[in-house]
Amino acid sequence: MAMQSSSSSSSISYVFKYQVFLSFRGSDTRYGFTGNLYKALTDKGIHTFIDDSELQRGDEITPSLDNAIEESRIFIPVFSANYASSSFCLDELVHIIHLYKQNGRLVLPVFFGVDPSHVRHHRGSYGEALAKHEERFQHNTDHMERLQKWKIALTQAANLSGDHRSPGYEYKLTGKIAFNQTPDLSSDCSQRYEYDFIGDIVKYISNKINRVPLHVANYPVGFKFRIQQVKLLLDKETNKGVHMVGLYGIGGLGKSTLARAIYNFIGDQFDGLCFLHDVRENSAKNNLKHLQEKLLLKTIGLEIKLDHVSEGIPIIKERLCRKKILLILDDVDNMNQLHALAGGLDWFGRGSRVIITTRDKHLLSSHGIKSTHAVEGLNGTEALELLRWMAFKSDKVPSGYEDILNRAVAYSSGLPLVIEVVGSNLFGKSIEKWKSTLDGYDKIPNKEIQKILKVSYDALEEEEQSVFLDIACCFKGCGWADVKDILHAHYGHCITHHLEVLAEKSLIDRWEYDGCVGLHDLIEDMGKEVVRQESPKEPGERSRLWCQDDIVHALNENTGTSKIEMIYMNFHSMESVIDQKGMAFKKMTKLKTLIIENGHFSNGLKYLPNSLRVLKWKGCLLESLSSSILSKKFQNMKVLTLDDCEYLTHIPDVSGLSNIEKFSFKFCRNLITIDDSIGHQNKLEFISAIGCSKLKRFPPLGLASLKELELSFCVSLNSFPELLCKMTNIKRILFVNTSIGELPSSFQNLSELNDISIERCGMLRFPKHNDKINSIVFSNVTQLSLQNCNLSDECLPILLKWFVNVKRLDLSHNFNFNILPECLNECHLMKIFEFDCCKSLEEIRGIPPNLEELSAYKCESLSSSSRRMLTSQKLHEAGGTEFYFPNGTDGIPNWFEHQIRGQSTITFWFRKKIPSITYILLSPEHWLGYPKVNIFVNGYEIEIDITLKFGISDHTLLFDLKLEEHNKRLRRIYGIKYESEMDKALLENEWIRVELELKSFNLSEEEKNEMLRSAQMGIHVLKEKNNAEEENVIFTDPYRETKSQKKRKQNMFSILMEYNEL
């Protein structure tokens, strides 16, 4: 099978040398049934492989057969009485079933005088033949594996009998035929002669090979891997069920092209096929009943005129519910389309597959489609290959074009549509023309590309369009939470829904690795072009300004108008100067958001419009900031951020900000005083004064709406603000590195707190008796950090009773307590407990019973009995734990079945199901650098995501390996190759090798070997989570031959050589 990728290709064409491959036992059927079938097929012009007529003289049989199988489209294994006695037949069948599973090839089993159940369950002549093979192979491990593959292939082939995916036929020696499943044949054909039976097979195959494939692409690049990804989804459900799969992504990614390629790839497996192109466009032009008529015509040949969509639904259900079909609905954008054309799984016969392409992921979930695939763009190599073909009609690049080609690939951002448009437009053009064209695209997107990408934008509601333009113009790469806060000031609580809609339509994304807003470069350009077209010549007439030149022009020339709603001024440096008269914003009466990062106004700022809802000015250098902004009335202002303002020394009366919700003045290092009015803004939800190092007093707070208060690194702050009322909305308080001496009694007004961070507050005095604050106050606290707070043995029990419901507790860097009290046993909800660097800690008397993570890094005074307690099997047998603490004197506990010393790797094998494993590492006394543990599953590598601190010398790391999670990560990273190998191994009960390797950065081989000499590792199989009835985890290589096995093999080889010489 070859995928063409040259200019001669008109579609993705799988070039088969043979249309049919016959697999049979020659002595049984060559001169009877198989010979007659071969003649009938060839008489119809169907090119068929049969071993005696196609093998060239002198060829080695096995390679020639393998090549013939690879180059065949349809397979007919004829299971006769002696089929299983032939190792050649069985090897053929293994290869055939592999192509059936991996590549979707069609297999039509014929059972000639044998019961399908004998083939399936290895009984009768099949059981006898396999028993003889087993007796022959019993001393050869490789051949025993081969035998196992034969058995699996026979079972899987026999299971195709009676299955809609591949119809099977049973031919009895009496000359009468029984059809287990015969597509497109009448159901009363229970007894027929051999020539009738063969005629039906030939007719069925003729229909299959006469289907015309769809044109896919002139230059198909990168399809093989993508087809396999989707095929995995299609194969997830049993063949006997009906399965729907959704392909989604932005326009231009090649969703429709991929769907056409899949249609060609798996179409042979189905009784009826239908590809409905451009459902969005055609349903608007010709209505849905026209598409229903087309569906019935394509799948069952029914010509019908429908009066209404509601008339077509029951007809489709009735006619197709017993038919195995492949239906592809291309470019769906409305639920009504799905309701009319593929309303439910019960509409179609067993084994049917429905593939839907769309730009809107929400449509798929709303229709109950669980299997979805985000179509991705081409990678750099693929994009460059496609561009070469489009621009030069060859895979060769003329000298001098390499750099400009790479620039064009970067511009395309992996979108095949863009590559095709750019390549076609620049075909035969000079390098200078390429450069000028790409320069133009950087400023104004190509109209054809813009039109395609804008389809998703046009489908949005008006307010959703506005949100999208805000993000495309101003917020790509910004923090998701910050963007949501800003847009909440514009759109209220609806913003959550709007963002979900944009994400479902693949217009925006939330980058997982940093929590930022992401969108495709060309989608960003499309949005910006929509805004530019509002006024191509004059920026001051547009709704949003983000380009530095446009902003400077509008402000310096005073051309701003009431059409401007948002300005994002992100200048390159603080030296950027805006030379205006101070009144440039006066005409912008509808300006809602003004964000200024770097840059300053040479003549100050005398006016800002009252329409402002968001003002974020980082590093403001205006000395008149307090009087010009803070003291004025901005009744619409909801978000005010004045971080890093060097000249801000006083926050005046802010009562004019009557609707303020978020107020941040972080790292205003010269801020000394704050007016008391800040404590009476009844809509204020968030205050951050982090890093205001000269602030000594914070005003009293009577803020019923407040949710978060951040006072960290206010090093001069010596008292916590008085709380004037019950503040039931506040959830989080941070005061790290302050001079606060004690908590006021009014702290009890914070009854709904759930996250408290009090760190490096060495002057804070905690009570030694439970008489100051009612413990009920802290009953909702789930996260508590008390790092470096001089905690003592006397106050610890009090604190633990206050925070009895805490889930995460951090007591690290407290040097004054010696005992962890017994009352920790009562903290049933605690999951994470950290007490690193508590150097005086000697004794652990209690451990939370449901603890999952514990870190006692550098707690070097811990007693031997306490360290032993942390390795108790009872704590870890349920799984899910990760403990980190100094080494004890006992080494690895005995309950670890497999232990090694002085090696960098430890290995085990498993089969049938992924096991639950606990791993332990005892680091040597002197360890340098940052260590890490990598895991290899059948050779596929991934780093284990665990916390290993620098210099872990003489420490124990004991944790649940969570192999199932690593398996999911490996599937995401390595994709189809890993998935297919892993699924096959689990299905066929093969042993899977897992290796854990201990590594360290920046060490020479000598240093590494020196440290590993005393390192210890161990493995324990969690019995509660694994099936203990059968040994499915072992610690010795199951495929390694023993010395006796090797000797037997050598003896057998010697005997065979002597026999051949004779």
N, C-alpha and C positions, 0 to 999 in steps of 0.2 A: 504494500500500500504506500503510495507516494503522494505527497501534497505538492502540487505544482506551485512554483513561485516565480515564474518567468512571464514575459510579455505574451507568451502563447496561451496562457491560462485564461479561460473565460469564466471559470468558476472554480470553487474548491472541488477538485476532481480526484477521487480515490481510484487510481488506475489499477483495476484487477485484471490479471492475466487470464484467470479462469472465473467463470460465472458460477460454477458448481464444482465441489470437491466430493468425491465418493469415498467413504472410508468403510471397508468391508473385509471379511475373511475370505480370501480367494477360494479356498477349497470348499467353502459352503455355498457361495452364491455367484461366483464369477461367471459361470456359464448358464446361469438361470436368471433369477430376479435382477441382480445387479447389472448383468450384461444387457438385459432387455431395457432396463431403466436408462443405462448409458446410451443405447441406440436411440431411444425415444427422445432423449434430451438433445443429442447431437443432430437428429433429423429436424428438430425445430430450430437449429442454429444456435443452441445454447452451448457455449464452449465449456466442456466438462473434463475434469481431470480424473483419470483412472490409471492406476500405477503401471500397468503393463504396456500401455500405448504411449505414455508421455515421457517415461524415463529414458534418457539417452544412454546408449550402451557405454559401459565403463563408469557411469556415475556411481558415487556412493549413495546407497539408498537413503540413509537418514537425512543428510543435508538436502538432498533433492526433494524429499517429502516435506521437510520443513519449509523450504522455499515455496513449494507448491501450495502448502497450507496458507502461508503468509499472503500469497497472491490470489487467494480465492475469496469470493464474496459470500457464497452460501454453502453450507456443509450438510451432507446427508450421511450420517453414520448408519449402516445397516447392521443391527444387532442380531446376529445369528448364533447358533448353539456353540460354535467354537471361536467366536470373536475374542473372548477374554483369554484364550490360550495363546494368542499372538502378542508378543511384547511390542511388535511394530504397530499393531492396531491400537494398543493401549497408549503408546507414546503419541500416536496421532491424535487420539481422543483428548489427551491432556492439553496438547497444543490448541486443539479446536475449542475446548471449553475456555481456555485462557483468552482466546480472541473473542469469544462470545461475551465474557465478562468485562474485558478491558475495552474492546472496540465495538461492541454492539453487533457483531456478525450474527447472521441468522443460522440457526441449527434446526434441522428437521429430522428427528430420529425416526427410524423405521425398525419395528420389532418383528423379525422374520422367524416365526416359529418359536419364539420365546416369550415368556410372560414378562411384561415390564417390571413387575415387582421383583423378579429374580435378578434383573440387572440392577435395580435400585438397592436391594438388600443383600446382594451377593449370595444368592441361593442357586440351587440346581447346578447346571453346568458352569455357571459363573462362579459360584462358591468353590466348586472343585478346582477350576483353573487357577483361581487366586490362591488357594491352599497350596497348590504345587509350586506356584511362584514363590510363596512365602518360605516353603521348605528349601527351595533352591537358594534363597537370598538370606537365610537366617544368620549367617555369619558375616554379612557385609552391610555395614551401616548405610552406605550410600544407596545401595539397591533396596534396602528396606524403606528408605525415604521415597524412592521411586515407586515402590509398591503402594505406599500410602496415597500418593498422588493419583495412581490409577483408580484406587477405590473411590476417592472423592470425585474424580471425573465421571466414573460410571454412575454414581448416585446422582450427581447434578444433571447429567445427560438424561437419565431416566425420569427425573423430576420434570423435565420439559414435556414429557408425555402428558397429554391432557391439559397442558397449560396454554393459555392464550398467547403467551409470548412466542412460543415456537411449537407449532402443532406436531403431534406425534402420530404415527400410524402403526397398527398391528396387523401383520399379514400372516394368516394361518395356512399351514401346509395343505389343508383340504381344498385350497383354491378359493376360499371365501375370505372376504376382507371385513375387519371391524375397525371403524374410524373412532379413535378416541377423541380427537378434535380435528375438524376439517373446515377451515374458514371458507366462506363463499360456496360451500357445497350443501346440497339439500340434506335434511336431517334423516330422510328415510332410506339412505343408501347403506344399509347394514350388511348386505351380502352382495358381493360383486366379484367379477373375474379380474385376474391379474392385470390384463391390458387396460381395463377401465380404471383400476386403481392407479396404475402408472400414468395413465392419461391425466388423471386429476392432479397428480403431483406436478407433471410437466406444465399443466395449465396454471397452477398456482405460482410456480416459479417464473413462468413467462410474465405473469402480471407484475411480479416483483421487479424483475430486471427491466421491464419496459417503462417503468416510472421515470419521468424526466426530472433530473435534479434541478434545483433552483440555482440561478446565477448568484454567486456569493460576492466575489470581489475580483477585479482585474488582477490585483496583486495581493493574494492572500498571505498575510504575514502575522505570525503570532497566534494562530488559531488552535494549534494542536493542544497546547496546555490548557487554554480556556475551554475548549470543548470537553476535555477530561474533567475539569472542575465542575461543569454543569452536569455532566453525566453521573458524577458521584451523587449529586443531589437527586437526580432522576432515579437512581438505583437504590436510594435509601429505603424506600417503602418496598414491601413484598411485591413481586410481580403480579400477584393475584389482586392487588388493590389498585385504586385509581389515585394518581398523584398529580398535584399541581405545583409548579415551580415558577417563581417570579424572578425576572432579571430587571434590575433597576439601575439608574444612573442618569447623569446629565446628558443632554443632547450631544451628538457627535462622537460618543464613546464607541459606537459600533454594536449597540445592543441588537438591532435588527439584523445586521450582518452576521453576528454570532448565532442568532436564532436560525438563520437560513443554513448556516454551516451544520448546526446540530440536526436540523431537518434532514439534510442529505446524509448525515452520518448514521442516524438510527432509524431512518424511515422504513427500512426493510423489515423491521420487527412488528409492524402494525398492519392491520387489515384495511384501515382507511386513513388517509392523510388529508390535512387541510391547513394551509398557511394563509391566514387572513392579514394582508398587508395594510399598513396605515389605517388602523381601526379608527383612530381619532379623526382623521381627515375624511375617510370614507363614510363614517356614520353621520358626519355633518352634511356631506354632499348627497348621499344616497339613502340615508336613514338605516336603522338597525335591521329592519325586516329584510332589506336587500342582502345584508351580511348573513342573516339566518338562512336565506335561500341558497346563498353561495356555499355555506357550510354543509348543508344537506346534499347539494349537488356534488361537491368534492369528495365527501366521505362515502356516500352510498349510491351516488348517481341519480338521486331523486330530483326531478325537475318539478318545481312547485311555485305557485304565486301566492304569497301570503297577503292578507288584508291588513294585519296588525301584528306588532311584536308579540303580543300576548297569545296570538294564535300559533306562532312559531315555537314557543317554549315547550308545550306538551308534545309537539311533533318531534322535536329534537330529542327530548327525553325518551319517548317511546321507541324511536327508530335506532338510537345509538346506545341504549342502555345495555345491549348484549353484544356490542361491537367494540373490538379493541382498536382504538384510534389514537393518532397523534394530532393534536390541535395546537396551533401556535397563533396567539392573538398578539399582533405586533402594534406597539405604540398605543396602548390603552390609557385613557386619561379620565374616565368617568365610570362610576359604579354601575350605571345603567347598561353600559356595554358588557360588563361581566355578567350581570343578571340575565341579559338576553342571550348570551352566547356560551357561557359556561357557568351556569347558576349554582351547580353543586357537583360533588363527586358521584352522586347517584345518577347523573345524566349519562354516564359513559360506562362501557363494559370493562370487565376486569383487565388489568394490565394497561389501561389507557394512560396517556400522559398529556397534560395540558401545560404549555409554556406561555407565559405572559411577559411581554416587555413593556416597561413604563418608566416615566420620569418621576413618578410619585410612589414612593414606598408605602405611604399610608393606604393607598388603594389595595395593596396586597394584603396587609394585615387586616383591613376592614372586611376583606372577602374570606378571611380565615386561612390564608395561605401562609404556612409556617416555614416552608423551605424557600428561602430567598437568597439571591446572589448579587452582590454589588459588583457590577461590571467595571473593571479597571482599565485605564488607558494603557498604551504601549509603553514598554520600558525604553530606555535610551537606544539600545541596540536595535530593537524592533522598529522604532520610529525612524532611525537612520536608514535602515534597510528599505522601508516603505518609501521614504522620501527619494532615495536613489532611483527606485523604479519609476516613481511618478515624474521626477524631474529629468531623468536621463534615459528612461526606458531600458535600463541596464543596471547590473549590480556594480558596475565600474564607475568611478568618479573621476572626471577630468582633473588634471593637475591644477591646483590653485583654489579649488572649490571647497576644500575640507573645512576651513574655518567658518565660511558662510553657511555651509550645511549644518554645522553644529549649532550655529545661532538660530537657524530656522527650526531645528528640532527643539531647542529650548523654548522658542516662542510657542510651538504647538502644544507644549505641556502634555504630550502623550495622546492627544485627541486625533484619531485617524482622520476624521472629517477635515481638520485643519491642515494636516499633512497633505491630504489629497488636493485641497483647494490651493494651498501654497505651491505644491509641486506642479500642478497643472498650469497655474498662472505664470510660473517662472520657467516652464519647459523651453529649452533652447535660448534662454536669455543670458546676457553677459553677467559677470560678477558685479559690475557697477549697478546693473538693473536690479539684481538680487538685493544689494545693500540699500538702494533707495526705496525699494518696495517694502522691505522689512522696517526701515526707518518710518515709513508711512504707517505701517500696521501698529507700531508702538504708540503713535499719536491717535490714530483713528482706526478702529478695527475694520477688517474686511467686511463688506456688506453681506456677502453670502454667509459667512460665519456668524455674523451678528444676528441674521434672520433666524438661523437654526437655533442658536442658543437662547434667543429671546422668547421662544415659544413657551418655555416654563414660566418666564416672568409674566407674559401676557395672560396666563391662566390664573394668576393670583388675584385675590380680592384687593381692592384699592389700598386698604391699610397695610396688608401684607406686602404689597409692592413698595410702599413707603418704608417699611422696616428693612426690606431687602436693600433698597438704595442707600439707606443709612449705613448698613453694614458694609456694602460693597465699596462705598466711597470713603468711609472713615474708620472702620473698626476691624479690618482683617488683621489677624495676629494679636488682637487685644484680648485680655482675660475675659472669659465667658461671664463670670459674675459681675465684673465691672460694666461690661456692655449691657447686661441685663438691667443693672441698676440705672444706667443712663437712659435706656429706652423705656424703662418703666415710668420715668418722669414724663415721657411723651405719650405713651399709650396705655398707661395704667396696668391693671392685672392681666389684660388681654395679651401682653407681650409674651407670656409663657406659651400660649397657644400659637401665636404668630411664629415664634422661633421653631416650634415643633413642626409646623407646616413647611417652613423653609427647609428644614433638615430632611423631612420626608420626601420633598421634591428634589433633593440632592443639590439645592442651591447653596446651602451652607453646611458646615460640619463642625463638630466639637472635637478638636485634636486631643486625643487621650493622653498623650505623653506630657503635655503642659497645660491642659485645660483652657486652651485659647480658641478663639473663633477662627475657623478656616473656611476658605472657599477656593475653588479652582481659579487659577490666574485669569483664564479667558472669561469665566463667569464674572469675575471682578471687573474685567475690562468692559464686558457687556453692560453691567450696571452703570459704570462711570460714563459710558457712551450715551446711555439713556438720559442721564442728567446733562451731559454736554449738549445734546440735541435740543434741550429746552431753550438754549440761547447760544448757538455756535460761536458768535462773534464777541458777545459781552458777558464775562463771568458774573458780573453783578446782577444779572437777570436770572441766574440759576438758583435752584433750591438748596444746593449743597456746594460748599467750597472746601477743597482739600489740597489742591496743588499750590505750592508756595508762590509761584509767579502770579497765578490768578488772584490769590488772596492779597498780595502786595499791591497788585494793580487796582483791585476794588477798593482797598483802604486808602492808598496814597492818592488815587484819582477821585476818591469820593463817589464811586459809581455804584455803590451798594444800594439795593432796593428792598422793598418789603417782601420780595419773593424768596429772599435768603432765609432758610430755617436752621441751618447747621453749618458751623465753621470749625474745621479741625486744623489748627495751626501747629504743625510739628516741624519746627525749623531745625537746621543742622547743628546750630550752636547758639550759645547765649549772645554772641556778637551780632546775630541777625537783628537788624534795626528796621522798624516800621516808622517811616517819616510822615506822620499825619498830624493834623491839627488838634487831635484829641476828641473830635466829634464825628469820626468816620462811621460810627455805629448808629448815628441818629436816625438815618433813613430806614434802618433794618428793623422795622416795627414788629416783624413776626419771627425774629431770631429766637430760637428756643434753646439751642445748645452752642456754647462757645468753649472750645478746648484749646488751651495755649500751652505748648511745651517748648521751652527755650524762646529766645527772641525777646525784645522789649520795645516799648513805644518811646520814641525820642522826645515827644512833647507831653508825655503823661497820658492819662486816660480820664477824660472829664465826663464821659457819658456812656452808660450801657442801657439798653432798652429794658423796660419793665416786663417784656414778654419772656425774658430768660427763665428757663426752668433748670438748666444745668450750666454751671460755671466751674471749669476745672483749669486752674492756672498754676502750673508747677514752676517754682523758681521765680516768682514775680519779684522784680527789682524796684517796684514803685514804692517810694517812701510814704506816699499818700494813700496807700492801699486801704487803711482802716477807714479814713474819712470818705474816700471816693466810692467805696463799694459796701463795706460792712455796715455803715451807719445809715444807708439809704433803704427805702422800702422797695423790696422785690417780692411782691405778694405771690408771684408764680414760682419762685425759686424753690426747688426740691433737693437738688444736689449741689453742694458747695465744697470744692476741694482747693485748698491753698497750701499744699505741701511745699517744703523747702523754700519758704519765703524768708529771705535773710533779714529783711527790714521790718518784719511784723513783730512788734514788741508788745502790743496790747490788742486784745479783741474787745471792741466797744459794745455798746448796747445793740443787740441783734434782734430786738423785738419786731423790727420791720420785716424780718424773714419769717413771716407768720406760718408759712407752709413748709418750712425746711424739714427734710427727712434724714438727710445724711450730711454730716459736717466733719470734714477732715482737715487738720492742720499739722500733719506729721512733720517732724524734723525742722520745725521753726525754732531754731536753737537760741534765738534772742527773745522769744516770747516770755514775758514775765508775769503778766496779769490777764485775767479773763473776767469780763463783766458778768455779774450774777444772772443777767437776763438769759444766758444760755441754759440755765437750769429750769426755765419755765416755758420752753418751746414745746407745746404739748403734742406736736406731731413728730418730734425728733426721735428717730429710731437707732441712729448709729453715730457715735462720737469717737474719733481717734485723735489722741494727742501724743502718739508715740514719738519719743526722741526730743521732746521739748525740755531740754536739760536744765533750763533756768527757772522753770515753773515750780513755785513752792506750794501754791495752794490752788485747789480746784473748787469751783463754786458748789454750793449745795444743789442737789438734783431732786426735782419733783417731776420726773418725766415718766408718766404712766405708759407711754408708747415705746420707751427705750428698749432695744433688743441687745445691743453690744456696746461695751465700754472698754476702750483700749488706752491704758496709761503706762505702758511699758517704757523703760529707759527714761522716765522722768526722774532723773537721779536726785533732784533737789526736792521732790515732792515728799513731804514728811507726814501727811495725814490723808486718809481715805476720805473722799467727799461725803458729807452728811447726806442721808437719804430722807427726803421730806415726806414721802408717801409710799404706799404699797406699789411696788414695781413688778407686776406679775408677768410682764412680757420679756423681761431681760433674761437672756439665756447664757450669755458668755461674758466673762470679765477677764482681762489680762492686765496684771501689773507685775512685770518682770524688771528687776534691777531698779527698785525705788528705795526711798528712805522711810517708807511708811512704818510706824512703830506698832500700831495695833488697829484692829478692826473696830469701828464704832458699833454701839448696840443697835443702831438703826440698820445695820447690815441684815438684820432679820427681815427687813422689808423685801429682800430679794428671794422670795420663796420658790421661784420657778427656775432658778439657776441649774444648768446641766453641764457647764464647762467652765472650770476655774483654773487659771494658771498663775500661781504665785511662786516666782522663782528668783533666786539671788536677792531675796529680801532679808538680809541678815539681821536687820534691826527689828523685824516683826516678832512680837511676843505672842506665842500661842498659849492659851489657858491650860493650866495643869489640873483643873477641876471642871466638871461639866456644869458650870453655873452661869456662864456669861451669855451664851447663845443657845437657843433651843435647837436640839438636834433635828427637829422636823424641818427646819429651814433648808437643810442640805439633803433632804430625802430624794430629791430629783437629780442630784449631781451624778453624772455618769463618767465625766472626764475630770481628773484632778491631778495637777502637777504641783508638787511642793519641793522642787529641787533647791538644794543649797539654802535651806531656811533654818538651820541650827535646831532641828527637831531633837527632842530628848526622849528618853524612855518613859518619862512621866506623861508627856502629852500625846504620844503615839496611840495608846488605847482610846483616849478621848476622841481624837480625830477619826479613828476607824469606826467608832460608834456613831459619830456625826455623819460619816460618809459610807454608811453600811451598804448602800445600793450602787456604789461606784463600780464601773466596768473596767476602767483603765486608771491605774494609780502609778505615779512616778515619784519616788522618794530619793532619787539619786543625789549624790554629793552632800549628804548629811553625815557629818563625822561624829556626832555626839550620842547616838543611840547604839546600844549593844545587843538589843533583843527585838526580834519581830514577835509580837505577842500572840498568844493562843487565840485571841478573838478574831484573827484572820480566818479561822475555820468557819466563821459565821458570814463571811463575805461571799455568798453563794453566786452573786452575779458577776464577780470580778473575773475578767478574761485575760487581762494584760497587767503584769506587775513588774515594775522596773525599780531596782535599788542599786544601780551601778555606783562604784567608788564609795561605798559606805564602809570606810576602812576600819571602823571600830566594831562593826557588826560581828558578833560571835555566835549567836544562837538563833535558830529558827524554830519557834514553838508551834506555829500554825501555818498552814498553806490553804488558800482558797480552794474549795473542793472541785470547782469547774474551771480552773485556770488553764489557759491555752499557751500563753507566752510568759516566760520569766527570764529576766536578765539581771545577773548579779556580778557583772564585770568588775574585776579587781576588788572583790570583797574578800581580801586575803586572810582575814582573821576568823573566817567561818570555821566552826569545829568540824571534825571528821564526821560526827553523827549527823550534823545538818547537811553536809555535802551528800552523805549517803541517803538522806531523806529525799533529796532532789532527784535521785536516780531510782526511786522506788517504782517497780513495775506497775503497781496499782495506779500511779499518777498518769502513766503513759499508755496503758494497754487499750484505752478507748480511742486512741489516735488523736491527731490534730494538735499536738503539743510542739513547742519550740523552747527549750531551756538552754541557758548559757550561764556558766558559773565556773569558779576555779576547780582544778582537778583535785580529786581526793587521793587517798593512798591505796585504794582497793583496785584501781584499774577499771576495766570495763566490767559491768555486772554480768553475772553468769547467765541471765535470761536472754542475752544476745547470742543467738545460735551460731552466728558466723563472725569470727574475730580475726583480725590480722594485725601485724606490727611491722614497722619499718618499710612499708610499701606505700606508694602514692595512689594505688587504685584498689578498689574492692568490687567484686563482681557477683551477680546472681542471675539466674534465669527463671522466667515464669512462662506460663501458657494458660490458655482458655479465657482468663479474665485478668485485668490489671489489679495487682495485689496492693494491699496497704502495708507499708514498710516503715519501720523506725530505724533511723541511722544515728550512730554516735561517733564522735571524733574527740580524741584526747590529744591536744596539741602538745608538742615537746616543750621542754623547759625554756628553750631560747628560740623564739620564732621571730623572723624579721619580715617586714613588709606587710602588705594587705593580702591575706589568703582568700581563696574562693574555691568553691566546690562545683565542678562541672559534671553533668550527667550525660551519658551516651546511651541511647536506646537503639539497638541494632546499628550502631555507628553514627546515628544522628545526634549532634551535640547541642546542648543548651546549658546556659549558666543557671544554677539554682539561685533563686531570689531569696537570700537569707541575709541577716545582719551579722557581719563578721567585723569586729573592731580591729583597729590597728594594733599590732603587737599582741596577738592572742596567746602568748606564751603561757603554757601550763594551765590551760582552760579546757573545759568540756563543753562541747556543743552536741545537744541531743534533740532531734526533731523528727517529726513525721515527714517522710519523703514526699508525700502528696503526689504520687506518680501519675494519678489521673489528671491533675492540673497540668503537669509537665507534658503529658501526652497531648492535651488540647493546645498548649503553646507550640509544640512541635508541629502539629497539624497546621496551625496558622502560618508558621515560618516556612516549612518545607512543602506544604501544599499536597498536591495530588500524589507525588511520588511516595512520600512518607505514608499518607493515608492508605493508599492501595496496598503497600507492603504490610502495614500494620493490620489492616482489616483481614487480609488474606491469612496472615500468620495466626490471628486469633480464631478465625473461622476453621482453619485446618489443624488447630491444636499444635502448632509448631512452637518450639521453645524460642523465647525472645530474650536476647542478652541485654542486661543493664549493667553499666559500669559507672562507678562514681570515682572521679579523679580529683585529688587534692592538689591545688596549684598555689603559687605565690608569685607576685610581680617582682621583676627586677632582681632576680637571684641567679647566680651562676649555677651550673649543674652541680658543682662541688658543694656549694652552700645548701642547695636543695637536698642533696643526698645526706648531708650531715644532719639536717633537721628531721628528715623523714625516718632516720634510724630509730628514733624513740617515739615517733607518732603512732597512735593506735586508732583503728577503726572497727566498727562492728555493725552488724545487720540483725534486725529482729523482725520476724513476720507476725503481724498483729492477728492473733487467732480469732478475736471476736469479729473482725471484719472480713476474714477470708474463710473459705470453705476448708475446714480441717479434715473432711472425709477423704480427700485425695491430695497427694503431694503435687501441688502446682507451682511451688517455688523451690528451687534447688540451688546449691552453691558449687557444684562441679559441672564442668562442660558436658552436656548430654551428647554432643556430637564428636567428642574426642575418643578415639579408639584406644582401648586398653592394649597392653603389650600382647596379651593372648590373642586378641582380635587381629592385631597386625600380623602375628605369626601365622594364624590360620589363613589369612588372605595371601601371604607369601607362599604358603604351601600349595594352596589351590592354584595360584598363578604358575608355580613350577610344574604341577601336574598337567595343566593345560598346555604349557610349552612343550613338554615331553610328548603329549598326545599329538600335537600338530606336527612335530618332527617325524613321528611314526606314520 
